[in-house]
């Protein structure tokens, strides 16, 4: 059972933005810049899925996927209310992510998907990005 009213929950969810989140994209960007990794563009609209980070020279696209919104197998907690709505919403997001990855691959891009919970270990995430950029 939700601990807040429907109106309050709606206000909370409306504040969740798809880009430039402090807990995800901004945190990774700060880490990459701090490690001297540059040459990326943010939220590139001309590429499928609008990658959070795009390295055009190396053709590497990076998405930071929120555990709730993208159905993380480790972290996703299915809501107790409006289950049909949320099941369909998350399923559509997962399908869209797969299509985006496939479309980018067909364009010759490597796609890296980073789960929000992985950002607790930024050195590992940075290493993964560095390896991808050196191929």
Residue pairs with C-beta under 8 A, 6 or more apart in sequence:
1 80
1 81
2 9
2 79
2 80
2 81
4 12
16 69
19 25
19 42
19 43
19 50
19 52
20 26
20 42
20 43
21 66
23 116
23 119
24 52
24 64
24 66
24 116
24 119
25 42
25 52
25 53
25 64
27 119
27 122
28 52
28 53
28 62
28 64
28 114
28 119
28 122
28 125
29 42
29 53
31 122
31 125
31 126
32 38
32 40
32 53
32 126
32 129
35 126
35 130
37 126
37 129
37 130
37 133
39 55
39 56
39 57
40 53
40 54
40 55
40 62
41 53
41 54
41 56
42 52
42 53
42 54
43 50
43 51
43 52
44 50
44 51
44 54
44 61
47 54
47 61
47 104
47 107
47 109
48 99
48 100
48 103
48 104
48 107
49 61
49 63
49 96
49 97
49 100
49 101
49 103
49 104
51 61
51 62
51 63
51 104
51 111
52 62
52 63
52 64
53 61
53 62
54 60
54 61
54 62
55 61
55 62
55 133
58 110
58 132
58 133
58 135
59 107
59 108
59 109
59 110
60 109
60 110
60 111
60 112
60 129
60 132
60 133
61 104
61 109
61 110
61 111
61 112
62 111
62 112
62 113
62 114
62 129
63 97
63 100
63 111
63 112
63 113
63 114
64 114
64 116
64 119
65 72
65 97
65 113
65 114
65 115
65 116
66 116
67 74
67 75
67 76
67 115
67 116
67 117
68 75
68 76
68 77
69 90
69 93
70 90
70 93
70 94
70 97
70 115
71 90
71 91
71 93
71 94
72 115
72 116
72 117
74 115
74 117
75 115
75 116
75 117
76 90
78 86
78 87
79 86
97 113
100 111
101 111
101 113
104 110
104 111
105 111
110 132
110 135
112 128
112 129
112 132
114 125
114 128
118 124
118 125
119 125
